[in-house]
Amino acid sequence: MTNARVLELLALLGSRPSWSGTELAQRLEVSGRTLRRDITALQDLGYPIVTMPGTGGGYRLDPGAALPPLPVTSDEGVILAWALREFAASTTAGLSQQAQSVLEKVLGALSTGARRRAGSMQHLSSASSVGARADIDVAVLSRLATAVRDGAELEIAYGDRDGNQTTRGIEPHAILTHNRRLYLVAHDGLRQDWRLFRLDRITTAQGTGRIFRHRPLPYTDPVDYLERQLTAARRTFQVTATVQAPAGQVARQLKTAADVISVGPDRCEVTMPADDLDWALFVLVTLHADFTVDTPEEARQAARTWSLRLRGATEDV
């Protein structure tokens, strides 16, 4: 019984209430005899697999029993370790201690190579994030994180927003999360300058075998560089709005997304650079305070459009 077949068998059993033996054997591309042998081996290891009698027979996981530790692949273990480390760093003291305890158990169960890759994930830092919102290749992510840790040059295939592909030789400096996206801060050999790369647009990453000497960043730290670059990239519109809420409260909510100036005890002016007016309006709505869009006229028109659409959504047909 191979590890790959064990993982697939357990995944299938967990995906629905029950399976017939014939269905499972077909999905696993094994004989009925081999399936029965695999099931018996897992039952002997403590997995609560119930054999159901009847024509053709069937199998299900006992929902009332506790599963022993589930096997995971190396890539899954790396991502699990990263998620636990992120959770431990961002939650309260009690939960953080428990997450750290689970993390140590996960790391102890990984192979030496996977444990080394998981350790490289500590070089991922957060600016403001709650989980990535785009598909990331796990192998690419772990290779980038390892290169950041080791100071190793990489050659990457990168696609821009229009889908144009280029090959870049880079010196990876840091991987950051912001607004539920992952970004790589790196010195780009093609441009001979610092660049910000979205990880979901990196399709391959291969080591060159060369180690580089770290260059000084153009700003104080990678997070500062990330936020400045993202702000500069969305300077299509300067959206200004008057918000009926204290400036301090609004500034805490918006953080680096906007400049906030007090114009009264419970009133402030917000200036927000944005290349997406819908995004800017959404951010203003999440303040849960009355506001007026002042400029530009494009933003005011977008607000009128949303107002009519939302009003229509509440009218009886």
C-alpha positions as CSV (number, residue, x, y, z in Angstrom):
1,M,0.0,0.0,0.0
2,T,1.7,3.2,-1.2
3,N,1.5,6.5,0.7
4,A,-0.1,8.1,-2.3
5,R,-2.9,5.5,-2.3
6,V,-3.4,5.8,1.4
7,L,-3.9,9.6,1.1
8,E,-6.2,9.2,-1.8
9,L,-8.3,6.5,-0.1
10,L,-8.7,8.5,3.1
11,A,-9.6,11.6,1.1
12,L,-12.2,9.7,-0.8
13,L,-13.7,8.2,2.4
14,G,-13.8,11.7,4.0
15,S,-15.5,13.3,1.0
16,R,-18.9,11.7,1.3
17,P,-20.9,9.5,3.8
18,S,-20.3,6.1,2.2
19,W,-18.7,4.4,-0.8
20,S,-19.3,1.0,-2.4
21,G,-16.3,-1.3,-2.8
22,T,-16.7,-1.2,-6.5
23,E,-16.7,2.6,-6.7
24,L,-13.6,2.9,-4.5
25,A,-11.7,0.2,-6.4
26,Q,-12.4,2.0,-9.7
27,R,-11.4,5.4,-8.3
28,L,-8.1,4.0,-7.0
29,E,-7.6,1.8,-10.1
30,V,-7.0,-1.3,-8.0
31,S,-8.7,-4.7,-7.7
32,G,-11.4,-5.4,-5.1
33,R,-8.9,-7.7,-3.3
34,T,-6.3,-5.0,-3.1
35,L,-8.9,-2.5,-1.8
36,R,-10.0,-4.9,1.0
37,R,-6.4,-5.4,2.0
38,D,-5.8,-1.7,2.1
39,I,-8.9,-1.1,4.2
40,T,-7.9,-3.9,6.6
41,A,-4.4,-2.4,7.0
42,L,-5.9,1.0,7.8
43,Q,-8.3,-0.5,10.3
44,D,-5.4,-2.2,12.0
45,L,-3.7,1.2,12.3
46,G,-6.7,2.6,14.1
47,Y,-8.6,4.3,11.4
48,P,-12.3,4.1,12.1
49,I,-13.4,2.6,8.8
50,V,-16.7,0.8,9.0
51,T,-17.3,-2.1,6.6
52,M,-21.0,-2.3,5.6
53,P,-22.5,-5.6,4.6
54,G,-24.8,-6.2,1.7
55,T,-24.6,-6.8,-2.0
56,G,-21.3,-5.4,-3.2
57,G,-20.5,-4.2,0.4
58,G,-19.4,-0.7,1.2
59,Y,-17.2,1.5,3.5
60,R,-17.6,4.6,5.5
61,L,-15.7,6.6,8.2
62,D,-17.3,6.3,11.6
63,P,-18.4,9.9,12.4
64,G,-18.5,9.2,16.1
65,A,-14.9,8.1,16.4
66,A,-11.7,10.1,16.6
67,L,-9.3,9.9,13.7
68,P,-5.6,9.1,14.4
69,P,-3.2,11.7,13.0
70,L,-4.0,12.2,9.3
71,P,-1.1,11.6,6.9
72,V,-0.1,14.7,4.9
73,T,2.2,15.2,2.0
74,S,5.4,17.3,2.4
75,D,3.9,20.3,0.6
76,E,0.8,20.1,2.8
77,G,2.9,19.9,5.9
78,V,4.9,22.9,4.9
79,I,1.8,25.0,4.4
80,L,0.2,23.7,7.6
81,A,3.4,24.7,9.6
82,W,3.3,28.2,8.0
83,A,-0.4,28.6,8.8
84,L,0.1,27.6,12.4
85,R,3.1,30.0,12.7
86,E,1.0,32.9,11.3
87,F,-1.9,32.1,13.7
88,A,0.4,31.8,16.7
89,A,1.9,35.3,15.9
90,S,-1.5,37.0,15.5
91,T,-3.8,35.5,18.1
92,T,-4.1,35.9,21.9
93,A,-1.6,34.5,24.3
94,G,-3.5,31.3,25.3
95,L,-4.4,30.3,21.7
96,S,-0.8,31.3,20.6
97,Q,0.7,28.8,23.1
98,Q,-1.6,26.1,21.8
99,A,-0.8,26.9,18.2
100,Q,2.9,26.8,19.0
101,S,2.5,23.4,20.6
102,V,0.7,22.0,17.6
103,L,3.3,23.6,15.3
104,E,6.2,21.8,17.1
105,K,4.3,18.5,16.7
106,V,3.8,19.1,13.0
107,L,7.5,20.1,12.5
108,G,8.5,16.9,14.4
109,A,6.5,14.8,12.0
110,L,7.9,16.2,8.8
111,S,10.8,14.8,6.9
112,T,14.2,16.6,7.2
113,G,13.7,18.3,3.8
114,A,10.1,19.3,4.5
115,R,11.1,20.6,8.0
116,R,13.8,22.8,6.4
117,R,11.3,24.2,3.9
118,A,8.8,24.9,6.6
119,G,11.5,26.7,8.6
120,S,12.1,29.0,5.6
121,M,8.5,30.1,5.9
122,Q,9.4,32.2,8.9
123,H,10.8,34.8,6.4
124,L,7.2,35.6,5.3
125,S,6.0,38.8,7.0
126,S,2.7,40.4,7.1
127,A,1.7,44.0,6.3
128,S,-2.0,43.4,6.7
129,S,-3.6,40.1,5.7
130,V,-6.1,37.5,6.5
131,G,-5.2,34.7,4.1
132,A,-4.2,34.8,0.5
133,R,-7.0,35.3,-2.1
134,A,-5.2,34.0,-5.2
135,D,-3.9,30.6,-6.2
136,I,-0.2,30.1,-5.3
137,D,1.9,27.2,-6.4
138,V,3.1,25.6,-3.1
139,A,6.4,24.4,-4.6
140,V,7.1,27.9,-6.0
141,L,6.2,29.5,-2.6
142,S,8.5,27.2,-0.6
143,R,11.3,27.6,-3.1
144,L,11.1,31.4,-2.9
145,A,11.0,31.3,0.9
146,T,14.1,29.1,1.0
147,A,15.9,31.4,-1.5
148,V,15.0,34.4,0.7
149,R,16.5,32.7,3.7
150,D,19.6,31.5,2.0
151,G,20.3,34.6,-0.1
152,A,20.2,32.5,-3.3
153,E,19.6,33.9,-6.8
154,L,16.6,32.6,-8.7
155,E,15.3,32.6,-12.3
156,I,11.6,33.1,-12.4
157,A,8.9,33.1,-15.1
158,Y,6.6,36.1,-14.5
159,G,3.3,37.2,-16.1
160,D,2.1,40.8,-15.9
161,R,-1.5,41.9,-15.6
162,D,-1.9,41.5,-19.4
163,G,-0.6,38.0,-19.4
164,N,2.8,38.8,-21.0
165,Q,5.4,36.4,-19.8
166,T,9.1,37.3,-19.1
167,T,12.0,35.5,-17.6
168,R,13.8,37.4,-14.8
169,G,17.0,36.8,-12.8
170,I,16.2,38.0,-9.3
171,E,17.7,38.4,-5.8
172,P,14.8,37.6,-3.5
173,H,14.7,39.7,-0.4
174,A,11.4,39.2,1.4
175,I,7.9,37.7,1.0
176,L,5.1,39.8,2.4
177,T,1.3,39.5,2.7
178,H,-0.9,42.5,2.0
179,N,-4.7,42.7,1.4
180,R,-4.8,38.9,1.2
181,R,-2.1,38.8,-1.5
182,L,1.4,37.5,-1.4
183,Y,4.2,39.7,-2.8
184,L,7.9,39.1,-3.3
185,V,10.3,42.0,-2.8
186,A,13.4,41.4,-5.0
187,H,16.2,43.1,-7.0
188,D,15.4,42.4,-10.7
189,G,18.3,41.8,-12.9
190,L,16.3,42.6,-16.0
191,R,15.4,46.1,-14.8
192,Q,18.5,46.6,-12.6
193,D,16.2,47.9,-9.9
194,W,14.0,46.8,-7.0
195,R,10.7,45.3,-8.0
196,L,7.5,44.0,-6.4
197,F,6.3,40.6,-7.8
198,R,2.9,39.1,-7.1
199,L,3.4,35.4,-6.2
200,D,0.3,34.3,-8.0
201,R,1.9,35.5,-11.3
202,I,5.1,33.6,-10.7
203,T,4.7,30.3,-12.6
204,T,8.2,28.8,-12.1
205,A,11.2,29.5,-9.9
206,Q,14.5,27.8,-10.4
207,G,17.8,28.3,-8.5
208,T,20.9,29.5,-10.4
209,G,23.3,28.0,-7.9
210,R,24.7,31.5,-7.0
211,I,24.6,33.3,-3.7
212,F,24.2,37.0,-3.6
213,R,25.2,39.8,-1.2
214,H,22.2,41.6,0.1
215,R,21.7,45.1,-1.2
216,P,20.3,47.9,0.9
217,L,16.6,48.5,0.3
218,P,15.5,51.9,-1.0
219,Y,13.3,52.3,2.2
220,T,13.6,51.4,5.8
221,D,12.2,47.9,5.6
222,P,10.4,45.6,3.1
223,V,6.9,46.4,4.5
224,D,7.5,50.1,4.0
225,Y,8.7,49.5,0.4
226,L,5.6,47.3,-0.3
227,E,3.1,49.9,0.9
228,R,4.8,52.7,-1.0
229,Q,4.9,50.7,-4.2
230,L,1.2,49.7,-3.9
231,T,0.2,53.2,-3.1
232,A,2.1,54.5,-6.1
233,A,0.6,51.9,-8.4
234,R,-3.0,52.9,-7.6
235,R,-2.6,56.7,-8.0
236,T,-5.1,56.9,-10.9
237,F,-7.7,58.7,-8.7
238,Q,-7.3,60.8,-5.6
239,V,-10.7,60.1,-3.9
240,T,-11.6,62.6,-1.1
241,A,-14.6,62.1,1.2
242,T,-15.9,63.8,4.3
243,V,-16.7,61.1,7.0
244,Q,-18.9,61.8,10.0
245,A,-16.6,60.0,12.5
246,P,-13.6,61.0,14.7
247,A,-10.3,61.2,12.8
248,G,-8.5,58.9,15.2
249,Q,-11.1,56.2,14.8
250,V,-11.1,56.4,11.0
251,A,-7.3,56.5,10.8
252,R,-7.1,53.3,12.9
253,Q,-9.5,51.6,10.5
254,L,-7.9,52.7,7.3
255,K,-4.3,52.4,8.4
256,T,-2.0,53.1,5.4
257,A,-4.9,53.1,2.8
258,A,-5.6,56.8,3.2
259,D,-4.6,60.1,4.8
260,V,-7.1,61.3,7.4
261,I,-7.4,65.0,8.6
262,S,-9.7,66.1,11.5
263,V,-12.1,68.9,10.5
264,G,-14.2,68.7,13.7
265,P,-14.7,66.6,16.9
266,D,-16.7,63.9,15.0
267,R,-15.8,64.7,11.4
268,C,-12.8,64.2,9.2
269,E,-11.6,64.4,5.6
270,V,-10.2,61.2,4.0
271,T,-7.9,61.3,1.0
272,M,-7.4,57.9,-0.7
273,P,-5.3,57.0,-3.8
274,A,-7.1,54.3,-5.8
275,D,-7.1,52.8,-9.3
276,D,-10.4,51.1,-8.6
277,L,-13.3,53.3,-7.6
278,D,-15.5,50.4,-6.5
279,W,-12.7,49.4,-4.0
280,A,-12.5,53.0,-2.7
281,L,-16.3,53.1,-2.1
282,F,-16.2,49.7,-0.5
283,V,-13.5,50.9,1.9
284,L,-15.6,54.0,2.8
285,V,-18.7,51.9,3.4
286,T,-16.8,49.5,5.8
287,L,-16.2,52.5,8.1
288,H,-19.9,52.2,9.2
289,A,-20.3,56.0,9.3
290,D,-22.1,58.5,7.1
291,F,-19.9,60.0,4.4
292,T,-20.0,62.2,1.4
293,V,-17.8,61.7,-1.6
294,D,-16.3,65.1,-2.5
295,T,-13.9,64.4,-5.5
296,P,-13.3,63.4,-8.2
297,E,-16.5,63.5,-10.2
298,E,-15.9,59.9,-11.4
299,A,-16.1,58.7,-7.8
300,R,-19.3,60.7,-7.2
301,Q,-20.9,59.2,-10.2
302,A,-19.8,55.7,-9.1
303,A,-21.4,56.3,-5.8
304,R,-24.6,57.4,-7.5
305,T,-24.6,54.2,-9.5
306,W,-24.1,52.0,-6.4
307,S,-26.8,54.0,-4.6
308,L,-29.4,53.3,-7.3
309,R,-28.3,49.6,-7.5
310,L,-28.6,49.1,-3.8
311,R,-31.9,50.9,-3.6
312,G,-33.2,48.6,-6.3
313,A,-32.1,45.6,-4.4
314,T,-34.4,46.4,-1.6
315,E,-37.5,47.2,-3.6
316,D,-40.3,44.7,-3.9
317,V,-40.7,43.3,-7.4
